[in-house]
């Protein structure tokens, strides 16, 4: 419960919140982006096809570590014990440190293993298939903790001071969220005040939900300068005076996650621990997350593979009405779709990681879509796995074992999976971020025309630029060629590639029409924008699946033929879903739902909440609804 003595944030205006967000985003696109072009109606297949790294053999040093990690997990990590006791045993953490697992992404010259993003993702997929809490420990340290921002933005001195420590196992955490600040950093209350001599900063504030916070030696802390209102990032050592853990948080799943509330009380941070530059903290966080977010798509793909194996095994052995349940069409449908979706999950993760390693493309949209799409799809797979296993899916592994059955931890998988839709930006925040970037070109060209705050003189000055761009762009969103025989090299999969080509132009037209219809109000039409984002995400997942299936089949690799079969089924499913999303762009109940939601917030529908024990402390009981006397027959 919130501390009643802690003052609530005064809050900032919507305009101020938007300004802070705009200043933090990367405004320029220096390199091409598949998804940015897709939202503009340009199907840049060449950016993802041929599928990067499809025929690449693993490096021997990576394979050696991978096999060592596999043995370690099987022999030394008991996930049921970790879940039951709520702690990762010290010997497990020590073993991870000794094998260098905390330095996977740190360059070799600083004592790390120097793994690529693809290699790191494959290890994290393996770890997640066994225990999610261990994944959280390693991921929070390397994906968003001290190593990544120091590697990207640190000075040579900062790299020499901190990267070897991190590689050796000095655990780190990321501290942005506060009790009154989630995804809107404009309300950040933690302060960083320069000392009079300019040699240090004094930090004061409270940070919430710091994964690894209870065990971390090092933190990346976001704090605001009161004089400039800008936000900066600092490396803070938890051994310094004034840094203390005030609470360890416990959650629905990931029972052993070391998540903390951290208080910063007059913490003196040397100036040399400022990362990048004053006022660049939020931009640093966003750039770091461009690749940091890729851990989640990889890890949930590993979880989904486990679910598929569990369902395949159970559906083949469990007999009902004279035959295995997998031969009943209801379960067979689930199995087929699950296999197709697992292939797509693995492929989206692999593609984004390959693109990050290859360079030459801006993957901020791809990383956000991979995080959103993979976590949501994997959650559905976990839920379906409980359904397929029935009562055994709902029963804890310890209970199954105690009565002589295989302790298959489906219940734990479901609990651990749910947070992934919230970690590192909730699904809703991801949609907002993607939507903003999807319409970026339109705003840069025609933003002045649709902004009511822009003076008429400036609108008039922008008009020639708008006419010049759209006179060439708009007709080609109708006239592009996405029919036979184009993309014939994809064989039986070619119709799906052609569909993506046509659908990308249709999506671009739809977003443009929405901007014309709603103008500056478009940013408020989140339901409409979210449908556009979902169409783009589905088209990206389809493209990835098709490119990888084609590459595997063309190279004659193991699973090539099956990959084509799964990609075909996957695309058939998504084409129907995309069709429904396009129809909902035109015909929906968005306005009606919004108005009803406003009435719910105003308490107009509280009668539906009667007849319960109210869990909200501030709840005041509404007047009881009179019940009419029953009619009496005479």
C-alpha positions as CSV (number, residue, x, y, z in Angstrom):
1,X,0.0,0.0,0.0
2,X,1.2,3.5,-0.7
3,X,2.8,5.3,2.2
4,X,0.1,7.8,3.4
5,X,2.9,10.3,4.3
6,X,4.5,10.3,0.9
7,X,3.3,13.3,-1.1
8,X,1.8,12.4,-4.4
9,X,3.4,13.9,-7.5
10,X,2.0,17.2,-8.5
11,X,2.0,16.1,-12.1
12,X,2.7,18.1,-15.2
13,X,0.6,19.2,-18.1
14,X,-0.1,17.0,-21.1
15,X,1.9,19.5,-23.2
16,X,4.9,19.2,-20.9
17,X,4.7,15.4,-20.9
18,X,4.6,15.3,-24.7
19,X,7.5,17.8,-24.9
20,X,9.7,15.6,-22.6
21,X,8.8,12.5,-24.7
22,X,9.6,14.3,-28.0
23,X,12.9,15.5,-26.7
24,X,13.9,12.0,-25.7
25,X,13.0,10.2,-28.9
26,X,15.5,9.8,-31.7
27,X,14.3,12.4,-34.2
28,X,16.5,11.3,-37.2
29,X,16.4,8.2,-39.3
30,X,20.0,7.8,-40.4
31,X,19.6,4.3,-41.6
32,X,16.7,2.5,-43.3
33,X,14.0,0.7,-41.3
34,X,11.9,-2.1,-42.7
35,X,8.9,-1.2,-40.5
36,X,9.2,2.5,-41.0
37,X,9.0,2.0,-44.8
38,X,6.2,-0.6,-44.4
39,X,4.0,2.0,-42.6
40,X,4.7,4.3,-45.5
41,X,3.6,1.7,-48.0
42,X,7.1,0.7,-49.1
43,X,7.6,-3.0,-48.9
44,X,11.4,-3.1,-48.6
45,X,11.8,-6.9,-48.7
46,X,15.5,-6.5,-49.5
47,X,16.1,-5.4,-45.9
48,X,15.1,-8.8,-44.5
49,X,15.5,-11.1,-47.4
50,X,17.6,-13.2,-47.9
51,X,17.1,-14.0,-44.2
52,X,20.4,-12.9,-42.5
53,X,22.5,-15.5,-40.9
54,X,20.4,-18.5,-42.0
55,X,23.3,-20.6,-43.1
56,X,25.7,-19.3,-40.5
57,X,27.5,-21.9,-38.3
58,X,27.9,-21.2,-34.6
59,X,31.3,-20.1,-33.4
60,X,33.2,-22.8,-31.5
61,X,33.7,-20.6,-28.4
62,X,30.0,-19.8,-28.3
63,X,29.1,-23.5,-28.7
64,X,31.5,-24.4,-25.8
65,X,29.8,-21.8,-23.5
66,X,26.3,-22.8,-24.6
67,X,26.9,-26.5,-23.8
68,X,28.4,-25.5,-20.4
69,X,25.4,-23.4,-19.6
70,X,23.1,-26.3,-20.7
71,X,24.8,-28.7,-18.3
72,X,24.9,-26.2,-15.5
73,X,21.1,-25.5,-15.8
74,X,20.3,-29.2,-15.8
75,X,22.7,-30.2,-13.0
76,X,22.8,-27.2,-10.7
77,X,19.5,-25.2,-11.1
78,X,16.3,-26.6,-9.5
79,X,13.6,-24.3,-10.8
80,X,10.9,-25.7,-8.6
81,X,13.1,-25.1,-5.5
82,X,13.8,-21.6,-6.7
83,X,10.1,-20.9,-7.2
84,X,9.1,-22.5,-3.8
85,X,11.8,-20.7,-1.8
86,X,11.7,-17.4,-3.6
87,X,15.5,-17.2,-3.9
88,X,18.2,-18.2,-6.4
89,X,20.7,-20.1,-4.2
90,X,24.1,-18.4,-3.7
91,X,25.9,-21.4,-5.3
92,X,23.9,-20.9,-8.5
93,X,24.8,-17.2,-8.7
94,X,28.4,-18.1,-8.0
95,X,28.4,-20.7,-10.8
96,X,27.0,-18.1,-13.2
97,X,29.7,-15.7,-12.3
98,X,32.5,-18.3,-12.6
99,X,31.4,-19.2,-16.2
100,X,31.2,-15.5,-17.2
101,X,27.5,-15.4,-17.7
102,X,27.3,-11.8,-16.4
103,X,29.6,-10.7,-19.1
104,X,28.1,-12.3,-22.2
105,X,27.6,-8.9,-24.1
106,X,30.7,-7.2,-22.7
107,X,33.7,-7.0,-25.1
108,X,36.6,-9.4,-24.5
109,X,39.0,-6.5,-23.9
110,X,37.0,-5.7,-20.7
111,X,36.9,-9.3,-19.5
112,X,33.6,-10.3,-21.1
113,X,32.7,-13.0,-23.6
114,X,32.0,-10.6,-26.4
115,X,28.9,-12.4,-27.7
116,X,26.8,-11.1,-30.5
117,X,23.2,-10.2,-30.0
118,X,22.2,-13.4,-31.7
119,X,24.4,-15.5,-29.5
120,X,23.3,-13.8,-26.3
121,X,19.6,-14.2,-27.4
122,X,20.1,-18.0,-27.9
123,X,21.6,-18.3,-24.4
124,X,18.8,-16.4,-22.9
125,X,16.3,-18.5,-24.8
126,X,17.9,-21.6,-23.3
127,X,17.9,-20.2,-19.8
128,X,14.3,-19.2,-19.9
129,X,13.3,-22.7,-21.0
130,X,14.5,-23.8,-17.6
131,X,14.0,-20.9,-15.2
132,X,12.5,-17.4,-15.6
133,X,14.0,-16.0,-12.4
134,X,17.5,-16.7,-13.6
135,X,16.6,-15.1,-16.9
136,X,15.5,-11.9,-15.0
137,X,18.8,-11.9,-13.0
138,X,21.0,-12.1,-16.1
139,X,18.8,-9.9,-18.4
140,X,18.2,-7.0,-16.1
141,X,22.0,-6.8,-15.6
142,X,23.0,-7.0,-19.2
143,X,20.1,-5.7,-21.3
144,X,19.2,-2.6,-19.3
145,X,21.7,-2.5,-16.4
146,X,25.1,-0.9,-16.3
147,X,27.0,-2.8,-19.0
148,X,24.9,-1.8,-22.0
149,X,24.7,2.0,-21.5
150,X,28.4,2.2,-20.4
151,X,29.4,0.2,-23.5
152,X,27.4,2.5,-25.7
153,X,27.9,5.9,-24.1
154,X,30.6,5.5,-21.4
155,X,33.9,7.4,-21.5
156,X,37.0,5.3,-21.8
157,X,37.6,5.8,-18.0
158,X,34.0,4.6,-17.2
159,X,34.5,1.5,-19.4
160,X,37.7,0.6,-17.7
161,X,36.3,1.1,-14.2
162,X,32.9,-0.7,-14.6
163,X,32.9,-3.1,-17.5
164,X,35.5,-5.5,-16.0
165,X,33.6,-5.5,-12.7
166,X,30.3,-6.3,-14.4
167,X,31.9,-9.1,-16.5
168,X,33.3,-10.6,-13.3
169,X,29.8,-10.7,-11.7
170,X,29.2,-7.3,-10.1
171,X,25.4,-7.4,-10.5
172,X,23.7,-4.2,-11.8
173,X,20.2,-2.7,-12.1
174,X,18.3,0.1,-13.9
175,X,16.4,2.7,-11.8
176,X,13.9,4.8,-13.6
177,X,10.4,3.9,-12.3
178,X,9.1,5.8,-9.2
179,X,5.9,5.4,-7.2
180,X,4.3,8.2,-9.2
181,X,6.2,7.7,-12.5
182,X,5.8,4.8,-14.9
183,X,6.2,5.3,-18.6
184,X,5.7,9.1,-18.4
185,X,9.1,10.4,-17.3
186,X,7.9,14.0,-17.2
187,X,6.9,13.5,-13.6
188,X,10.3,12.2,-12.5
189,X,10.8,13.3,-8.9
190,X,14.3,12.1,-8.1
191,X,16.7,15.1,-8.2
192,X,20.3,15.6,-9.1
193,X,21.7,18.9,-7.7
194,X,25.2,20.0,-8.6
195,X,27.6,20.7,-5.7
196,X,28.9,24.2,-5.4
197,X,32.3,23.2,-6.8
198,X,30.8,21.2,-9.6
199,X,32.7,18.1,-8.7
200,X,29.6,16.0,-7.9
201,X,25.8,15.7,-7.8
202,X,23.6,15.1,-4.8
203,X,20.8,12.6,-5.6
204,X,17.6,12.4,-3.6
205,X,14.5,10.3,-4.4
206,X,12.9,6.9,-4.4
207,X,12.9,4.3,-7.1
208,X,10.4,1.5,-7.5
209,X,10.6,-2.0,-9.1
210,X,14.3,-2.1,-9.6
211,X,15.0,-5.6,-10.9
212,X,18.2,-6.9,-9.3
213,X,18.0,-4.0,-6.9
214,X,18.2,-6.1,-3.7
215,X,21.5,-7.7,-4.8
216,X,23.0,-5.1,-7.1
217,X,26.4,-3.5,-6.6
218,X,25.8,-0.9,-9.4
219,X,22.8,1.1,-10.6
220,X,22.0,3.2,-13.6
221,X,19.9,6.0,-12.0
222,X,17.7,8.5,-13.8
223,X,17.4,11.9,-12.0
224,X,16.2,15.4,-12.9
225,X,18.1,18.6,-12.5
226,X,15.8,21.0,-10.7
227,X,17.2,24.1,-12.5
228,X,16.9,22.9,-16.1
229,X,14.2,20.2,-15.6
230,X,16.4,17.9,-17.8
231,X,17.0,14.3,-16.9
232,X,20.4,12.7,-16.7
233,X,21.7,9.1,-16.1
234,X,24.3,8.3,-13.5
235,X,26.2,5.2,-12.5
236,X,25.6,4.8,-8.7
237,X,27.3,2.3,-6.4
238,X,25.0,0.8,-3.8
239,X,27.8,0.7,-1.2
240,X,27.8,4.5,-1.2
241,X,26.3,6.3,1.8
242,X,22.6,7.2,1.4
243,X,21.7,4.2,-0.9
244,X,19.5,1.7,0.8
245,X,16.9,-0.9,-0.1
246,X,13.7,-0.3,1.7
247,X,11.6,-3.1,0.5
248,X,11.8,-6.3,-1.6
249,X,8.8,-6.6,-3.9
250,X,7.0,-9.9,-4.5
251,X,4.9,-10.8,-7.5
252,X,2.5,-13.2,-9.1
253,X,5.3,-15.0,-10.9
254,X,9.1,-14.9,-11.0
255,X,9.1,-15.7,-7.3
256,X,12.9,-15.3,-7.0
257,X,13.2,-12.0,-8.8
258,X,15.4,-9.6,-6.8
259,X,13.2,-6.6,-7.2
260,X,13.5,-3.6,-4.9
261,X,12.3,-0.2,-3.7
262,X,15.5,1.9,-3.4
263,X,15.8,5.1,-1.5
264,X,18.5,7.7,-2.4
265,X,19.1,10.1,0.5
266,X,21.8,12.7,-0.1
267,X,23.8,10.4,-2.3
268,X,27.0,12.0,-3.5
269,X,27.8,11.0,-7.1
270,X,31.1,12.1,-8.6
271,X,30.8,14.1,-11.8
272,X,32.7,11.5,-13.7
273,X,29.8,9.0,-13.1
274,X,27.5,11.1,-15.3
275,X,26.7,9.0,-18.4
276,X,26.9,10.7,-21.8
277,X,26.0,14.3,-20.9
278,X,23.6,16.3,-18.8
279,X,20.1,16.1,-20.0
280,X,20.6,13.0,-22.2
281,X,19.4,10.4,-19.8
282,X,16.0,9.6,-21.4
283,X,17.6,9.4,-24.9
284,X,20.3,7.1,-23.4
285,X,17.6,4.9,-22.0
286,X,15.7,4.7,-25.3
287,X,18.8,4.0,-27.4
288,X,19.9,1.3,-24.9
289,X,16.5,-0.3,-25.2
290,X,16.7,-0.6,-28.9
291,X,18.7,-3.7,-28.5
292,X,18.0,-4.3,-24.8
293,X,14.4,-5.1,-25.6
294,X,15.5,-8.0,-27.8
295,X,16.1,-10.2,-24.8
296,X,12.4,-10.6,-24.1
297,X,11.4,-11.8,-27.7
298,X,14.2,-14.4,-27.4
299,X,13.3,-15.5,-23.9
300,X,9.6,-15.9,-24.6
301,X,10.4,-17.9,-27.7
302,X,12.2,-20.3,-25.5
303,X,9.2,-20.5,-23.1
304,X,6.9,-21.1,-26.0
305,X,9.0,-24.0,-27.3
306,X,8.7,-25.6,-23.9
307,X,5.0,-25.2,-24.1
308,X,4.8,-26.8,-27.5
309,X,6.9,-29.8,-26.4
310,X,4.6,-30.2,-23.3
311,X,1.4,-30.1,-25.4
312,X,2.8,-32.4,-28.1
313,X,3.8,-35.0,-25.6
314,X,0.6,-34.8,-23.6
315,X,-1.7,-34.7,-26.6
316,X,0.0,-37.9,-27.9
317,X,-0.3,-39.8,-24.6
318,X,-3.5,-38.7,-23.0
319,X,-6.3,-40.9,-24.2
320,X,-9.9,-39.8,-24.1
321,X,-12.9,-41.4,-25.9
322,X,-10.7,-44.2,-27.3
323,X,-7.9,-42.1,-28.9
324,X,-5.2,-39.6,-28.0
325,X,-6.6,-36.1,-27.4
326,X,-4.3,-34.8,-30.1
327,X,-6.4,-36.6,-32.6
328,X,-9.5,-34.8,-31.6
329,X,-9.9,-31.8,-33.8
330,X,-10.3,-29.3,-30.9
331,X,-6.8,-30.1,-29.6
332,X,-5.4,-30.7,-33.1
333,X,-6.3,-27.1,-34.1
334,X,-4.5,-25.7,-31.0
335,X,-1.4,-27.8,-31.7
336,X,-1.1,-26.8,-35.3
337,X,-1.5,-23.1,-34.6
338,X,0.9,-23.4,-31.6
339,X,3.6,-24.9,-33.8
340,X,3.2,-22.2,-36.5
341,X,3.3,-19.4,-33.8
342,X,6.3,-20.9,-32.1
343,X,8.1,-20.9,-35.5
344,X,7.2,-17.3,-36.0
345,X,8.2,-16.3,-32.4
346,X,11.6,-17.8,-32.9
347,X,12.0,-16.2,-36.3
348,X,11.0,-12.7,-35.3
349,X,13.5,-12.8,-32.4
350,X,16.3,-14.2,-34.7
351,X,15.6,-11.7,-37.4
352,X,15.8,-8.7,-35.1
353,X,18.9,-10.0,-33.4
354,X,20.6,-10.6,-36.8
355,X,19.7,-7.1,-38.0
356,X,21.2,-5.6,-34.8
357,X,24.4,-7.5,-35.4
358,X,24.6,-6.8,-39.1
359,X,24.1,-3.1,-38.7
360,X,23.0,-0.8,-41.5
361,X,19.4,-0.6,-40.4
362,X,17.6,1.3,-37.7
363,X,15.8,-1.3,-35.6
364,X,14.0,0.9,-33.0
365,X,10.6,-0.1,-34.5
366,X,11.5,-3.7,-35.1
367,X,12.7,-4.1,-31.5
368,X,9.5,-2.6,-30.2
369,X,7.3,-4.7,-32.4
370,X,9.3,-7.9,-31.5
371,X,8.8,-7.2,-27.8
372,X,5.1,-6.4,-28.2
373,X,4.2,-9.2,-30.7
374,X,6.3,-12.0,-29.2
375,X,5.3,-11.4,-25.6
376,X,1.6,-11.2,-26.4
377,X,1.7,-14.3,-28.7
378,X,3.7,-16.3,-26.1
379,X,1.2,-15.4,-23.4
380,X,-1.6,-16.9,-25.4
381,X,0.5,-20.1,-26.0
382,X,1.1,-20.4,-22.2
383,X,-2.6,-20.0,-21.6
384,X,-3.4,-22.7,-24.2
385,X,-0.9,-25.0,-22.6
386,X,-2.8,-24.9,-19.3
387,X,-6.0,-25.6,-21.2
388,X,-4.4,-28.6,-23.0
389,X,-3.0,-30.1,-19.8
390,X,-6.3,-29.4,-18.0
391,X,-6.2,-29.9,-14.2
392,X,-2.6,-30.9,-14.4
393,X,-1.8,-27.6,-16.0
394,X,-3.4,-25.8,-13.1
395,X,-1.7,-27.9,-10.4
396,X,1.7,-27.0,-9.0
397,X,4.7,-29.1,-10.0
398,X,5.4,-30.0,-6.3
399,X,1.9,-31.3,-5.9
400,X,2.1,-33.3,-9.1
401,X,5.4,-34.8,-7.9
402,X,4.0,-35.6,-4.4
403,X,1.3,-37.8,-5.9
404,X,3.6,-39.6,-8.3
405,X,3.1,-37.7,-11.6
406,X,5.7,-35.9,-13.7
407,X,6.3,-32.4,-12.2
408,X,5.7,-30.5,-15.4
409,X,5.5,-26.8,-14.3
410,X,2.8,-25.4,-16.6
411,X,1.3,-23.4,-13.7
412,X,4.7,-21.8,-13.0
413,X,5.2,-21.1,-16.7
414,X,1.9,-19.2,-16.9
415,X,2.7,-17.1,-13.8
416,X,6.2,-16.3,-15.0
417,X,5.0,-15.4,-18.5
418,X,2.5,-12.7,-17.6
419,X,5.0,-10.0,-16.6
420,X,6.5,-10.0,-20.1
421,X,3.6,-8.0,-21.4
422,X,4.6,-5.2,-18.9
423,X,8.4,-5.5,-18.6
424,X,10.5,-2.8,-20.5
425,X,7.4,-1.0,-21.7
426,X,3.9,-2.4,-21.5
427,X,2.1,-3.5,-24.6
428,X,0.1,-0.3,-24.6
429,X,3.2,1.9,-24.3
430,X,4.8,-0.1,-27.1
431,X,1.8,0.6,-29.3
432,X,2.0,4.3,-28.5
433,X,5.7,4.4,-29.3
434,X,5.3,2.4,-32.6
435,X,2.3,4.6,-33.6
436,X,4.3,7.8,-33.1
437,X,7.2,6.5,-35.2
438,X,4.8,5.1,-37.8
439,X,3.4,8.5,-38.6
440,X,6.7,10.4,-38.2
441,X,7.1,11.1,-41.9
442,X,3.6,12.4,-42.2
443,X,4.1,14.7,-39.2
444,X,7.4,16.0,-40.6
445,X,5.7,16.8,-43.9
446,X,2.2,17.8,-43.0
447,X,2.4,18.4,-39.2
448,X,2.0,22.1,-39.5
449,X,-1.2,21.8,-41.5
450,X,-2.9,19.6,-38.9
451,X,-1.7,21.3,-35.8
452,X,-4.3,23.9,-34.6
453,X,-1.6,25.7,-32.6
454,X,0.4,26.6,-35.8
455,X,-0.2,30.1,-37.1
456,X,-2.0,30.4,-40.5
457,X,1.1,32.0,-42.0
458,X,3.2,28.9,-41.2
459,X,0.5,26.6,-42.5
460,X,0.6,28.5,-45.8
461,X,4.4,28.3,-46.0
462,X,4.2,24.5,-45.4
463,X,1.6,24.0,-48.1
464,X,3.9,23.7,-51.2
465,X,6.0,21.1,-49.4
466,X,2.9,19.0,-48.5
467,X,1.6,19.2,-52.1
468,X,5.0,18.3,-53.6
469,X,5.3,15.1,-51.4
470,X,1.8,13.8,-51.5
471,X,1.3,14.4,-55.2
472,X,3.9,11.7,-55.9
473,X,3.4,9.5,-52.8
474,X,-0.3,9.1,-52.6
475,X,-1.1,7.8,-56.2
476,X,1.6,5.1,-55.8
477,X,0.0,3.8,-52.7
478,X,-2.8,2.7,-55.1
479,X,-0.8,1.8,-58.2
480,X,2.0,-0.5,-56.9
481,X,2.2,-4.0,-58.3
482,X,1.7,-6.9,-55.8
483,X,0.4,-9.6,-58.1
484,X,1.6,-12.6,-60.1
485,X,4.4,-13.2,-61.2
486,X,6.2,-11.0,-58.7
487,X,8.0,-12.8,-55.9
488,X,7.8,-16.0,-57.8
489,X,11.1,-17.2,-56.1
490,X,9.0,-17.9,-53.0
491,X,7.2,-20.7,-54.7
492,X,4.1,-21.8,-52.8
493,X,4.6,-19.0,-50.3
494,X,4.6,-16.3,-53.0
495,X,0.9,-15.4,-52.6
496,X,1.5,-14.4,-49.0
497,X,4.4,-12.2,-50.0
498,X,2.2,-10.5,-52.6
499,X,-0.5,-10.0,-49.9
500,X,2.1,-8.2,-47.7
501,X,3.1,-5.9,-50.6
502,X,-0.5,-4.9,-51.2
503,X,-1.5,-4.7,-47.5
504,X,1.5,-2.4,-46.7
505,X,0.1,0.1,-49.3
506,X,-3.4,-0.2,-47.9
507,X,-2.1,0.4,-44.4
508,X,-0.3,3.5,-45.5
509,X,-3.4,4.8,-47.2
510,X,-5.5,4.1,-44.2
511,X,-3.1,6.0,-41.8
512,X,-3.0,8.9,-44.2
513,X,-6.8,9.0,-44.5
514,X,-7.1,8.9,-40.7
515,X,-4.7,11.9,-40.4
516,X,-6.9,13.8,-42.9
517,X,-10.1,12.9,-41.1
518,X,-8.9,13.5,-37.5
519,X,-6.0,16.0,-37.9
520,X,-4.3,16.8,-34.7
521,X,-6.9,14.7,-32.8
522,X,-5.4,11.6,-34.4
523,X,-3.0,11.2,-31.4
524,X,-6.1,10.8,-29.2
525,X,-7.5,8.1,-31.4
526,X,-5.4,5.4,-29.8
527,X,-7.7,2.5,-30.6
528,X,-7.6,3.4,-34.3
529,X,-3.8,3.9,-34.2
530,X,-3.3,0.6,-32.3
531,X,-5.1,-1.3,-35.1
532,X,-2.7,0.2,-37.6
533,X,0.2,-0.8,-35.3
534,X,-1.2,-4.4,-35.0
535,X,-1.5,-4.7,-38.8
536,X,2.1,-3.5,-39.3
537,X,3.3,-5.9,-36.6
538,X,1.5,-8.9,-38.1
539,X,2.9,-8.0,-41.6
540,X,6.4,-7.9,-40.1
541,X,5.9,-11.3,-38.4
542,X,4.6,-12.7,-41.7
543,X,7.6,-11.3,-43.6
544,X,10.0,-12.8,-41.1
545,X,8.4,-16.2,-41.2
546,X,8.3,-16.3,-45.0
547,X,11.9,-15.1,-45.4
548,X,13.3,-17.7,-43.0
549,X,11.2,-20.5,-44.3
550,X,12.4,-19.7,-47.9
551,X,16.0,-19.6,-46.7
552,X,15.8,-22.9,-44.8
553,X,14.1,-24.6,-47.7
554,X,16.4,-23.2,-50.3
555,X,19.5,-24.2,-48.4
556,X,18.2,-27.7,-47.9
557,X,18.6,-27.3,-44.2
558,X,17.0,-29.5,-41.5
559,X,13.4,-28.6,-41.1
560,X,13.3,-26.6,-44.3
561,X,10.2,-28.4,-45.7
562,X,8.4,-28.2,-42.4
563,X,9.3,-24.5,-42.1
564,X,7.5,-23.8,-45.3
565,X,4.4,-25.7,-44.1
566,X,4.4,-23.8,-40.8
567,X,5.0,-20.4,-42.5
568,X,2.1,-21.1,-44.8
569,X,-0.3,-21.9,-41.9
570,X,0.9,-18.9,-39.9
571,X,0.3,-16.5,-42.8
572,X,-3.1,-17.9,-43.5
573,X,-4.1,-17.3,-39.9
574,X,-2.7,-13.8,-39.9
575,X,-4.2,-12.8,-43.2
576,X,-7.7,-13.4,-41.7
577,X,-6.7,-11.4,-38.6
578,X,-5.3,-8.5,-40.7
579,X,-8.5,-8.5,-42.7
580,X,-10.6,-8.0,-39.6
581,X,-8.3,-5.3,-38.4
582,X,-8.7,-3.4,-41.6
583,X,-12.4,-3.6,-41.4
584,X,-12.3,-2.4,-37.8
585,X,-10.4,0.7,-39.0
586,X,-13.6,1.8,-40.8
587,X,-16.3,0.3,-38.6
588,X,-15.9,0.3,-34.9
589,X,-17.4,1.4,-31.6
590,X,-14.4,3.4,-30.4
591,X,-16.3,6.6,-29.6
592,X,-19.1,4.8,-27.8
593,X,-16.7,2.8,-25.7
594,X,-14.8,6.0,-24.8
595,X,-17.9,7.8,-23.7
596,X,-19.0,4.8,-21.6
597,X,-15.6,4.6,-20.0
598,X,-15.9,8.3,-19.0
599,X,-19.2,7.5,-17.3
600,X,-17.6,4.5,-15.6
601,X,-14.8,6.8,-14.3
602,X,-17.5,9.3,-13.1
603,X,-19.1,6.5,-11.1
604,X,-22.3,6.4,-13.3
605,X,-22.2,2.6,-13.5
606,X,-21.2,1.6,-10.0
607,X,-24.4,-0.3,-9.5
608,X,-22.7,-3.2,-11.3
609,X,-20.1,-3.3,-8.5
610,X,-22.7,-4.2,-5.8
611,X,-22.8,-7.5,-4.0
612,X,-19.1,-7.9,-3.3
613,X,-16.5,-7.3,-0.6
614,X,-14.8,-4.2,-1.9
615,X,-11.0,-4.5,-2.0
616,X,-10.3,-0.8,-2.7
617,X,-9.6,1.1,0.6
618,X,-11.2,4.3,-0.6
619,X,-14.4,2.7,-1.8
620,X,-17.6,4.3,-0.6
621,X,-20.7,2.2,-0.9
622,X,-23.3,3.5,-3.4
623,X,-26.9,3.7,-2.3
624,X,-28.5,0.3,-2.6
625,X,-30.6,-0.3,-5.6
626,X,-34.2,-0.9,-4.5
627,X,-35.5,-4.4,-5.1
628,X,-39.2,-4.5,-6.1
629,X,-41.5,-6.5,-4.0
630,X,-42.4,-9.8,-5.6
631,X,-45.8,-9.8,-7.2
632,X,-48.4,-11.6,-5.1
633,X,-51.0,-13.7,-6.9
634,X,-54.5,-13.1,-5.7
